[in-house]
Amino acid sequence: MVPPSNWMSLMPQWFTATIFGLLALAAVWGIYRSLSSGVAYDDIYRFEIGSNPLGFAFAIASRVLIVAFAIAMILHALGFIGDPMSMLRSTFG
């Protein structure tokens, strides 16, 4: 199911920016914690930088993408850029 094109108008702009700001802070905290300990993990997987550096790099990269998306959504909520979801939809079809 595709959300309506005006879904951002369903929530106040400050609320959207706050939610995605909290998401970005959580991802940045996860990146910091993983880089300082050398271990990236979630509920199922555990990637140590010494034993599985590629898995560790992918875990960090996925969190960086979450931060980038959250920043794009914040900028959209504040009116600086267009809708990131429609940009992704047009890029990847």
Phi and psi in degrees as a GROMACS rama.xvg file:
@    title "Ramachandran Plot"
@    xaxis  label "Phi"
@    yaxis  label "Psi"
@TYPE xy
-94.4691  129.858  VAL-2
-68.1594  156.471  PRO-3
-62.4253  155.263  PRO-4
-67.8033  -20.4681  SER-5
-104.288  32.7156  ASN-6
-65.2569  -24.7947  TRP-7
-67.6303  -26.1349  MET-8
-75.7928  -8.12558  SER-9
-77.0202  -19.3632  LEU-10
-123.38  148.855  MET-11
-62.973  147.364  PRO-12
-61.3742  -40.346  GLN-13
-64.6295  -33.8412  TRP-14
-68.2757  -43.9361  PHE-15
-62.3284  -45.6242  THR-16
-63.4225  -38.6003  ALA-17
-66.6821  -45.198  THR-18
-62.3001  -47.55  ILE-19
-72.2156  -26.2775  PHE-20
-65.588  -41.2596  GLY-21
-65.7896  -38.3508  LEU-22
-61.6972  -43.4662  LEU-23
-64.4237  -41.5205  ALA-24
-63.478  -40.0871  LEU-25
-64.3056  -40.7567  ALA-26
-68.5072  -39.0526  ALA-27
-65.5441  -39.405  VAL-28
-62.9359  -41.2174  TRP-29
-63.3785  -39.7596  GLY-30
-63.9565  -46.5052  ILE-31
-60.6484  -45.8116  TYR-32
-63.7072  -40.325  ARG-33
-68.5948  -42.5148  SER-34
-68.7505  -35.1024  LEU-35
-74.8568  -31.6473  SER-36
-95.7914  -19.9411  SER-37
80.0693  12.2509  GLY-38
-132.511  125.635  VAL-39
-113.185  129.361  ALA-40
-148.678  161.482  TYR-41
-134.849  -152.531  ASP-42
-66.4523  -34.3081  ASP-43
-107.805  -46.0918  ILE-44
-102.757  153.095  TYR-45
-136.944  120.162  ARG-46
-115.032  116.398  PHE-47
-99.6048  140.683  GLU-48
-65.6954  -28.623  ILE-49
-77.9137  -39.64  GLY-50
-95.4361  -27.0661  SER-51
-142.303  74.316  ASN-52
-67.2911  -31.9129  PRO-53
-69.0522  -43.4933  LEU-54
-62.3863  -40.0686  GLY-55
-61.528  -44.3556  PHE-56
-64.4396  -40.1905  ALA-57
-66.9949  -36.1383  PHE-58
-65.1486  -42.9534  ALA-59
-66.8671  -42.6226  ILE-60
-61.6333  -38.528  ALA-61
-65.8792  -36.6033  SER-62
-70.7175  -34.3654  ARG-63
-64.6636  -39.2248  VAL-64
-64.7245  -36.3664  LEU-65
-63.6626  -42.1021  ILE-66
-63.7131  -43.7462  VAL-67
-62.7184  -42.3666  ALA-68
-65.8831  -40.6093  PHE-69
-64.1794  -39.964  ALA-70
-65.197  -40.0805  ILE-71
-63.2032  -39.9028  ALA-72
-68.1344  -36.1915  MET-73
-64.4348  -45.4262  ILE-74
-62.7603  -36.526  LEU-75
-66.9241  -41.9981  HIS-76
-63.4476  -31.6323  ALA-77
-86.7313  -3.94404  LEU-78
88.2627  15.4255  GLY-79
-86.6022  -30.779  PHE-80
-133.537  171.304  ILE-81
-75.1886  -175.772  GLY-82
-72.9006  116.682  ASP-83
-63.0672  -32.6062  PRO-84
-66.0735  -41.8109  MET-85
-69.131  -32.112  SER-86
-65.6031  -43.658  MET-87
-65.1958  -40.3244  LEU-88
-63.9402  -40.0625  ARG-89
-74.0622  -29.9182  SER-90
-73.8672  -45.9655  THR-91
-100.707  0.263067  PHE-92
